[in-house]
Amino acid sequence: MNAVATDDRFTALRTQATEAMRRAYAPYSKFRVGAALLTDAGETFVGCNVENASYPAGLCAERVALGAAVAAGHRKFMAIAISSEAAAPAPPCGICRQALAEFGLDLIVESAAPAGPVMRWSLAELLPHPFTPSSLHS
């Protein structure tokens, strides 16, 4: 089954991302983020950021959702919705862009801010020159 990232589907993804954001563990940055990742099979996996006193050990919401989806056996993704409390929609950080790129650049990335602004990009737009599995071969 192929899931289609329709506007209705994005509304549901945004809702799930916002719910996940509310569960984030961000005592240091106070920057809570939630993500909802849609697989090509129509399943959704959510994640929230999980900070750590040893800052590099923290996890971003997007990579938490990606890890849950991969652990469940998924490798193809259609869309990801991101929700944060920032004034403007926040795209994924560089390491999350790279982690998502491992599974394809055609992913649609949507980010919403609490006041309602929403931005939508393709992952290829956000990471125009990625390091991909093919980069390992000459």
Long-range contacts (C-beta under 8 A, 24 or more apart in sequence): 1-40, 1-41, 1-42, 2-40, 3-38, 3-39, 3-40, 3-41, 3-42, 3-78, 4-78, 5-38, 5-78, 5-79, 5-108, 9-38, 9-79, 10-79, 10-81, 10-110, 10-120, 12-44, 13-38, 13-44, 13-79, 13-80, 13-81, 13-110, 14-81, 14-83, 14-110, 14-112, 14-118, 16-44, 16-46, 16-81, 17-46, 17-61, 17-81, 17-82, 17-83, 17-112, 18-83, 18-112, 19-46, 20-46, 20-47, 20-48, 20-61, 20-65, 20-83, 21-48, 21-61, 21-83, 21-84, 21-85, 23-48, 24-48, 24-49, 24-50, 24-61, 25-49, 25-50, 25-51, 26-51, 27-51, 28-53, 28-55, 31-84, 31-85, 31-86, 32-84, 32-85, 33-60, 33-61, 33-62, 33-82, 33-83, 33-84, 33-90, 34-61, 34-82, 34-83, 34-84, 35-60, 35-61, 35-62, 35-64, 35-65, 35-80, 35-81, 35-82, 35-83, 36-65, 36-80, 36-81, 37-62, 37-65, 37-66, 37-69, 37-77, 37-79, 37-80, 38-77, 38-78, 38-79, 38-80, 38-81, 39-69, 39-74, 39-76, 39-77, 39-78, 40-74, 40-76, 40-77, 40-78, 41-74, 41-76, 43-69, 43-72, 43-74, 45-69, 45-72, 45-74, 60-92, 60-93, 60-95, 60-96, 62-92, 62-96, 62-99, 62-100, 63-95, 63-96, 63-99, 66-99, 66-100, 66-103, 75-103, 76-103, 76-104, 77-103, 77-104, 77-107, 78-107, 78-108, 79-107, 79-108, 79-109, 79-110, 80-107, 80-108, 80-109, 80-110, 81-110, 81-111, 81-112, 82-109, 82-110, 82-111, 82-112, 83-111, 83-112, 84-111, 84-113, 85-114, 86-113, 87-113, 87-115, 88-113, 88-117, 89-113, 89-117, 89-118, 89-119, 91-119, 91-121, 91-126, 92-126, 94-127, 97-123, 97-126, 97-127, 97-130, 98-127, 98-130, 98-131, 101-127, 101-130, 101-131, 101-132, 102-132, 102-133, 105-130, 105-132
